[in-house]
Amino acid sequence: MTSLDTARVSVNSRDYAELSQEIRDAGLQRRRYGYYFVKITLNVLAFAGGWVAFFHLGDSWWQLVLAVFFAVMFGQMAFIGHDAGHKQIFRGRRANDLVGFWHGGMVGLSYASWMDQHTRHHANPNHEDDDPDIQIPAIAFTEEQALAKRGLLRWMAKYQAILFFPLLLLEGFSLHVSSVKALLSKDLRARWVEFGLLIGHFTAYLTAVFLVLSPLTGIIFILVHQCLWGLYMGISFAPGHKGMPTLPPGHNIDFLRRQVMTSRNVRGGVWVDFTLGALNYQVEHHLFPSMPRPHLRLAQPIVRAFCDKRGIEYTECGWLRTYGYVLEHLHSVGAPLRVAAT
């Protein structure tokens, strides 16, 4: 993730307006109510069916299979919350927020807190000062960040490429904790509603687990479920920007180039689209965040052809290769610390 030399990037503020017109002419900004109705209904039925199976199975180690299932379902529910936050489902904010708060409550997240952070990320992707997604204590995304760390965090930065996937196992717990902390410290929308949703979630979840399972089995079930969910979230969101160029303070790049040149797409078919919640179309999503999920695949060739005509670098690679880029970048960022320690 090298810092982008903004002085060498040509800027045309009219380009985005032209691309937006092409997208509108193709009808890709229209809502897909039927798609989301079916998607949400199937998710809820599967989620409810999983809990029916959980109570039917009883105190058994086979419950760990369901722990894997719930990790996937939590991820799928979170993707719907993400779409609602971007107003991909309905045109109005109120209806989208209703879906978002509901899905956040089902997985134990603060929807409003996530919206606050994610909105800032979309406005300034990979900005070295303003993108909260690259201001993470446990990971350094630039050499300056690595050199500024002290103590345990400095040691972790040295070997962060090795620690990256193990750290993602803690992401689920981190999401829960950060949601509670945000509700306690920030004046967020529907704050008390979300408090009620989170209390209801944790109460119902822990009661169900320890009502059905023995203490040991229950603890292991929670660990498997939450760790795999965190890993799932991490491997879904990391490919989009990690290892891509960062933007220095004071850059003058226009919106289109800022979004395209800091984002990476992941190639794949319908199963990759499903697994990653269409976040594999990160370029198109950042250019048109309110575009319904099923239209991103259709927008991709239009956006790529537009960028090719204007010499705008458009990045896309295979799913596994993108993690290689991420790990290579994290390893290179930690290199100065490893050299200093020898």
C-alpha positions in Angstrom: 0.0 0.0 0.0 2.3 2.7 -1.3 1.3 6.4 -1.1 -0.1 7.6 -4.4 1.8 10.3 -6.2 -1.1 12.6 -6.7 0.9 15.1 -8.7 1.2 12.6 -11.5 -2.5 11.8 -11.7 -4.5 13.7 -14.3 -7.8 15.0 -13.1 -11.1 15.6 -15.0 -14.0 16.4 -12.7 -16.5 15.7 -15.6 -15.6 12.1 -15.9 -17.7 10.9 -13.0 -20.8 12.7 -14.4 -20.3 11.0 -17.8 -19.9 7.6 -16.2 -22.9 8.2 -13.9 -25.0 9.0 -17.0 -24.0 5.7 -18.6 -25.0 3.8 -15.5 -28.3 5.6 -15.3 -29.0 4.9 -19.0 -28.3 1.2 -18.3 -31.0 1.3 -15.6 -28.6 0.1 -12.9 -29.7 2.5 -10.2 -33.3 1.3 -10.1 -34.3 -0.6 -6.9 -34.5 -4.4 -6.7 -37.3 -4.9 -4.2 -38.1 -8.5 -5.3 -34.4 -9.5 -5.0 -34.1 -8.1 -1.5 -37.5 -9.5 -0.4 -36.4 -13.0 -1.4 -32.9 -12.6 0.0 -34.0 -11.3 3.4 -36.8 -13.9 3.7 -34.5 -16.8 2.9 -31.9 -15.5 5.4 -34.5 -15.2 8.1 -35.9 -18.6 7.4 -32.4 -20.2 7.4 -31.5 -18.3 10.6 -34.6 -19.4 12.4 -34.2 -22.9 11.1 -30.7 -23.0 12.5 -32.0 -22.2 16.0 -34.7 -24.8 15.7 -32.0 -27.3 14.9 -29.9 -26.0 17.8 -32.6 -26.7 20.4 -33.5 -30.0 18.7 -29.9 -31.3 18.7 -29.4 -30.6 22.4 -26.1 -30.9 24.3 -23.9 -32.4 21.6 -20.6 -31.7 20.1 -22.4 -31.8 16.7 -23.5 -28.3 17.7 -20.1 -27.1 16.4 -21.4 -27.7 12.9 -24.1 -25.3 13.7 -21.5 -22.9 15.1 -20.0 -22.8 11.6 -23.5 -22.3 10.1 -24.2 -19.4 12.3 -20.9 -17.8 11.5 -21.9 -17.8 7.9 -25.4 -16.6 8.7 -24.1 -13.7 10.9 -22.0 -12.7 7.9 -25.0 -12.8 5.5 -27.1 -10.8 7.9 -24.3 -8.2 8.2 -24.1 -7.9 4.4 -27.8 -7.0 4.4 -27.2 -4.4 7.1 -24.4 -3.0 4.9 -26.7 -2.8 1.9 -29.4 -1.0 4.0 -26.8 1.5 5.3 -26.0 2.5 1.7 -29.7 2.7 0.8 -29.5 -0.1 -1.7 -32.7 -1.7 -0.7 -35.2 1.2 -0.5 -34.9 4.8 -1.8 -35.7 6.4 1.6 -33.5 6.4 4.6 -36.2 5.4 7.2 -37.1 2.1 5.6 -33.4 1.2 5.0 -32.6 2.1 8.6 -35.4 -0.1 9.9 -33.8 -3.0 8.0 -30.3 -2.0 9.2 -31.2 -1.7 12.9 -33.1 -5.0 12.8 -30.1 -6.9 11.2 -27.6 -5.2 13.5 -29.7 -6.4 16.5 -29.8 -9.9 15.2 -26.0 -10.2 15.0 -25.1 -8.0 18.0 -23.8 -4.9 16.2 -24.6 -1.2 16.5 -25.8 -0.2 13.0 -25.5 3.5 13.7 -21.9 3.1 14.9 -21.0 1.1 11.9 -22.7 3.7 9.6 -20.7 6.5 11.3 -17.3 4.8 10.6 -18.2 3.3 7.2 -19.5 6.6 5.8 -16.1 8.3 6.7 -14.3 5.4 5.0 -16.3 5.8 1.8 -15.6 9.5 1.7 -11.9 9.0 2.1 -10.8 5.5 1.2 -7.2 4.7 2.1 -6.6 8.3 3.1 -3.7 8.3 5.5 -5.4 10.6 8.0 -9.1 10.4 7.4 -10.0 6.7 6.7 -10.8 5.0 10.0 -10.4 1.6 8.3 -6.6 2.1 8.1 -6.4 3.5 11.7 -6.4 0.1 13.5 -4.1 -0.3 16.6 -3.3 -3.9 15.9 -2.2 -3.4 12.3 0.1 -0.9 10.5 -0.8 0.0 6.9 2.0 2.4 6.3 5.6 2.5 7.4 4.9 5.7 9.4 2.2 3.9 11.3 4.6 1.0 12.0 7.4 3.2 13.3 5.0 5.1 15.6 3.9 2.0 17.4 5.3 1.1 20.8 5.5 -1.9 23.1 3.4 -5.0 22.1 1.8 -3.2 19.2 5.3 -2.5 17.8 6.2 -6.2 18.1 3.0 -7.2 16.4 3.7 -4.8 13.5 7.0 -6.5 12.9 5.2 -9.9 12.2 1.8 -8.7 11.2 1.7 -10.7 8.0 2.0 -13.8 10.1 -0.5 -12.6 12.6 -3.1 -11.2 10.2 -5.4 -14.2 9.9 -5.1 -15.2 13.6 -6.0 -11.6 14.5 -9.1 -11.8 12.3 -10.4 -14.6 14.5 -10.9 -11.9 17.2 -12.8 -9.5 14.8 -16.2 -10.8 15.9 -15.5 -10.0 19.5 -14.0 -6.7 18.5 -17.2 -5.8 16.6 -19.3 -6.5 19.7 -17.1 -4.5 22.0 -16.7 -1.5 19.7 -20.5 -1.4 19.3 -21.0 -1.2 23.0 -18.2 1.4 23.5 -19.6 3.5 20.7 -23.1 3.5 22.2 -21.7 4.5 25.6 -19.4 7.3 24.3 -21.2 8.8 21.2 -24.5 10.5 20.7 -25.7 8.2 17.9 -29.1 8.0 16.2 -31.6 5.7 18.0 -29.0 5.2 20.7 -31.4 3.8 23.3 -33.1 1.6 20.8 -29.8 0.0 19.9 -28.9 -0.5 23.5 -32.2 -2.4 23.9 -31.4 -4.4 20.7 -27.9 -5.3 21.9 -29.1 -6.3 25.4 -31.8 -8.4 23.9 -29.3 -10.0 21.5 -26.7 -10.9 24.1 -29.3 -12.0 26.6 -31.1 -14.3 24.1 -27.9 -15.7 22.7 -26.2 -16.5 26.0 -29.4 -17.9 27.5 -30.0 -20.2 24.5 -26.4 -21.4 24.5 -26.1 -22.2 28.2 -29.7 -23.4 28.5 -29.0 -26.1 25.9 -25.3 -26.8 26.2 -23.1 -27.7 29.1 -20.7 -24.9 30.2 -17.7 -26.4 28.4 -19.6 -27.1 25.2 -21.2 -23.7 25.4 -17.9 -21.9 25.7 -16.4 -23.8 22.8 -19.5 -23.2 20.7 -19.3 -19.4 21.3 -15.5 -19.4 20.5 -16.0 -21.4 17.2 -19.0 -19.3 16.2 -17.6 -15.8 17.0 -14.1 -16.5 15.8 -15.2 -17.9 12.4 -17.7 -15.0 12.0 -14.9 -12.6 12.7 -12.6 -14.4 10.2 -15.5 -14.3 7.6 -16.0 -10.6 8.1 -12.3 -9.9 7.8 -11.7 -11.9 4.7 -14.7 -10.3 3.1 -13.8 -6.7 3.7 -9.9 -6.8 3.5 -9.5 -7.5 -0.2 -11.2 -4.3 -1.2 -8.5 -1.8 -0.1 -5.7 -3.4 1.9 -2.5 -3.3 -0.1 -3.8 -0.6 -2.5 -2.2 2.9 -2.7 -2.9 5.3 0.1 -3.7 9.0 -0.3 -1.6 11.6 1.5 -3.2 14.6 3.2 -4.0 17.5 0.8 -4.3 15.4 -2.3 -6.3 16.9 -5.2 -7.6 13.7 -6.9 -11.2 13.8 -8.2 -13.9 11.5 -6.8 -13.8 9.0 -9.6 -10.0 8.4 -9.5 -9.9 8.5 -5.7 -12.4 5.6 -5.5 -11.1 3.6 -8.4 -7.3 3.8 -7.7 -7.7 2.9 -4.0 -10.0 -0.1 -4.6 -9.5 -3.7 -5.8 -12.1 -6.0 -7.3 -12.0 -9.8 -6.8 -12.8 -12.0 -9.9 -15.2 -14.8 -9.5 -18.6 -16.2 -10.3 -21.9 -16.2 -8.5 -20.5 -18.1 -5.5 -17.9 -15.5 -4.9 -20.6 -12.8 -5.2 -22.7 -14.7 -2.6 -19.8 -15.4 -0.2 -18.5 -11.9 -0.2 -21.9 -10.2 -0.4 -20.8 -8.6 -3.7 -18.0 -6.7 -1.9 -15.8 -8.3 -4.6 -17.1 -5.4 -6.8 -15.4 -2.9 -4.6 -14.6 -0.4 -7.4 -18.2 -0.2 -8.6 -19.6 -0.2 -5.0 -17.4 2.8 -4.1 -18.4 4.7 -7.2 -22.1 4.0 -6.8 -22.6 3.0 -3.1 -26.4 3.1 -3.4 -26.5 0.7 -6.4 -28.4 -2.5 -5.5 -26.1 -5.5 -4.9 -27.2 -7.6 -8.0 -26.5 -4.7 -10.4 -22.8 -4.4 -9.4 -21.9 -7.3 -11.6 -23.7 -5.6 -14.6 -22.0 -2.3 -13.9 -18.5 -3.8 -13.8 -17.8 -4.1 -17.5 -19.2 -0.5 -18.1 -16.9 0.9 -15.4 -13.8 -1.0 -16.5 -14.3 0.0 -20.2 -14.7 3.7 -19.1 -11.5 3.6 -17.0 -9.5 1.9 -19.8 -10.5 4.6 -22.2 -9.2 7.3 -19.9 -6.1 5.5 -18.7 -7.4 5.1 -15.1 -5.7 2.1 -13.4 -8.4 -0.5 -12.6 -7.3 -3.3 -10.3 -8.8 -6.8 -10.3 -7.4 -10.1 -9.4 -8.3 -13.6 -8.2 -9.6 -14.2 -4.7 -6.6 -16.0 -3.3 -4.1 -13.7 -5.0 -5.6 -10.7 -3.3 -4.7 -12.1 0.1 -1.2 -12.6 -1.3 -1.1 -8.9 -2.1 -2.4 -8.0 1.4 0.1 -10.2 3.2 3.0 -9.0 1.0 2.1 -5.4 1.8 1.8 -6.1 5.6 5.2 -7.9 5.5 6.9 -4.9 3.7 5.4 -2.4 6.1 6.9 -4.3 9.1 10.3 -4.6 7.4 11.9 -1.4 8.9 11.0 -2.7 12.4 12.5 -6.1 11.7 15.7 -4.4 10.4 15.9 -2.1 13.4 15.7 -5.1 15.7 18.7 -6.9 14.2 
